[in-house]
Amino acid sequence: MKFVRNVFSQLHTFVLWALFSALFWSWIFTMTTDVPAAEKVTLYCYVPEISDTELAVRLEETKPDGIKKIKVHSFEYVMFDVEFIESGDLFIIPESMIEEYRELLLDPDSGVKIYDAASGSGSACGYIGYGGEDCYLFLGAHSVHIEDGCAKAVADALLSLG
C-alpha cells in the first residue's frame, strides 16, 4: 500500500517526464529528417480531409532536380505558427477562402481549379477530400522555388494526378 501511495504522489513527475521525453524525441526526429527550405517543396491544403503522407510520397516520385523532399500539410498543421505557412510553395484553397489568404498567394486572381464541386471531379481525389466547394491551386508569394521552377513542376505533377 505504501508503494502505491508513493507512486501516486510522484505521478505528476512521471507525466511531465513522459511529455518532455516525447517532445524532445519529436524535435530530434524532425531535426534529423528535415531538409532546408531550398531543398523541399511544401504544399498546404485547406481541405476537410487529406492523406498527407501518401500524397507526399506520390509527388516525390516525380520531384524536380535539386528537391530532396516534398511536404504536404493541412492548414491545421500550422494553426499556431503563421511563419511556416507564409513560406509555403503551393496552396490548395477553397473558393470562399481565397480573399482571406490573398497575401500568401503569388497571383490570387489566377489560381488553377483543382476541384470542381458540381461534377465532383478534380486532381488527386484519391488523396484529398475536397468537401463541397470548388478548390484552386496557387503558387506561394514567398516561395523560394518560383525562380527555379520547382514549385511549378510539383504543381504540374499534382494536377496530373487524376
C-alpha positions in Angstrom: 0.0 0.0 0.0 2.8 2.3 0.8 4.4 1.7 -2.6 1.2 2.5 -4.4 0.8 5.7 -2.4 4.4 6.6 -3.2 3.9 6.1 -6.9 0.7 8.2 -7.0 2.4 11.0 -5.0 5.1 11.2 -7.8 2.6 10.7 -10.7 3.0 14.3 -11.9 6.7 13.8 -12.2 6.2 10.7 -14.4 3.7 12.5 -16.6 6.0 15.6 -17.0 9.0 13.4 -17.8 7.0 11.4 -20.4 5.8 14.6 -22.0 9.2 16.1 -22.1 10.7 12.9 -23.5 8.1 12.8 -26.3 8.7 16.4 -27.2 12.4 16.0 -27.1 12.5 12.9 -29.3 10.0 14.5 -31.7 12.3 17.5 -32.1 15.3 15.2 -32.6 13.4 13.3 -35.3 12.4 16.5 -37.1 15.9 17.9 -37.0 17.5 14.7 -38.4 14.9 14.1 -41.1 14.0 17.6 -42.3 15.9 19.4 -45.1 16.4 23.2 -45.7 13.7 25.1 -47.5 15.8 25.3 -50.6 15.7 21.5 -50.9 12.0 21.0 -50.2 8.6 22.0 -51.7 5.8 22.5 -49.2 2.1 22.2 -50.1 -0.6 23.5 -47.7 -4.2 22.3 -48.2 -7.3 24.0 -46.7 -9.5 20.9 -47.1 -11.5 18.8 -44.7 -9.5 15.6 -45.3 -6.1 14.8 -46.7 -3.8 11.8 -46.8 -0.7 14.0 -46.5 2.0 11.3 -46.2 0.6 9.2 -49.1 0.3 12.3 -51.3 3.8 13.5 -50.4 5.2 10.0 -51.3 3.4 10.0 -54.6 4.6 13.5 -55.5 8.2 12.6 -54.5 8.1 10.0 -57.3 8.4 12.9 -59.8 10.2 15.5 -57.8 12.3 18.0 -59.7 16.1 18.0 -59.6 17.5 19.7 -56.5 14.5 18.8 -54.4 15.0 16.2 -51.7 11.6 16.3 -50.0 8.0 17.2 -50.7 5.9 18.0 -47.6 2.1 18.1 -47.6 0.3 19.7 -44.7 -3.2 20.7 -43.7 -3.7 24.3 -42.7 -4.4 22.9 -39.2 -0.8 21.8 -39.0 0.4 25.4 -38.7 -2.6 26.9 -37.0 -0.5 28.4 -34.2 2.6 29.3 -36.2 1.9 31.6 -39.2 5.6 31.8 -40.1 5.6 28.3 -41.6 2.6 28.8 -43.8 3.9 32.2 -45.1 6.8 30.4 -46.7 4.6 27.7 -48.4 5.3 26.9 -52.0 1.9 25.7 -53.0 -1.6 26.2 -51.6 -4.9 24.5 -52.3 -7.7 26.8 -51.1 -11.5 26.7 -51.4 -13.0 29.5 -53.4 -14.6 31.1 -50.4 -11.3 31.4 -48.5 -9.2 32.9 -51.3 -9.7 36.5 -50.1 -8.7 35.6 -46.5 -5.4 34.1 -47.6 -4.7 36.5 -50.5 -1.4 37.8 -49.1 0.0 34.2 -49.2 -0.6 33.8 -52.9 1.7 34.8 -55.7 -1.2 35.7 -58.0 -4.6 35.4 -56.2 -6.5 36.0 -59.4 -5.0 33.2 -61.5 -5.4 30.0 -59.4 -5.9 26.8 -61.3 -9.1 25.0 -60.5 -8.1 21.7 -59.0 -11.5 20.5 -57.9 -15.0 21.1 -59.4 -17.7 20.6 -56.8 -20.5 20.5 -59.3 -19.1 17.5 -61.1 -17.2 16.1 -58.1 -14.1 15.7 -60.2 -10.6 17.0 -59.7 -6.9 16.2 -59.3 -5.6 13.9 -56.5 -9.1 13.0 -55.3 -7.7 9.7 -54.0 -5.5 11.7 -51.6 -7.6 14.8 -50.9 -11.2 15.1 -49.7 -12.1 18.5 -51.0 -15.6 18.8 -49.5 -18.4 20.5 -51.3 -16.7 23.6 -52.7 -14.6 24.4 -55.7 -10.9 24.5 -54.8 -7.9 26.2 -56.5 -4.2 25.6 -56.6 -1.9 28.6 -56.2 1.8 29.3 -56.1 3.0 30.9 -52.8 4.0 34.5 -52.8 7.1 33.9 -50.6 8.1 30.6 -52.2 11.8 30.1 -52.7 11.0 27.9 -55.7 9.4 30.3 -58.0 12.5 31.3 -59.9 13.9 27.7 -60.2 10.5 26.3 -61.4 10.3 23.6 -58.8 7.1 24.8 -57.3 5.5 24.9 -60.8 6.9 21.4 -61.5 5.3 20.0 -58.4 2.0 21.8 -59.2 2.0 20.2 -62.6 2.6 16.8 -61.0 -0.2 17.4 -58.6 -2.6 18.4 -61.4 -1.7 15.3 -63.4 -2.9 13.0 -60.6 -6.4 12.5 -62.0 
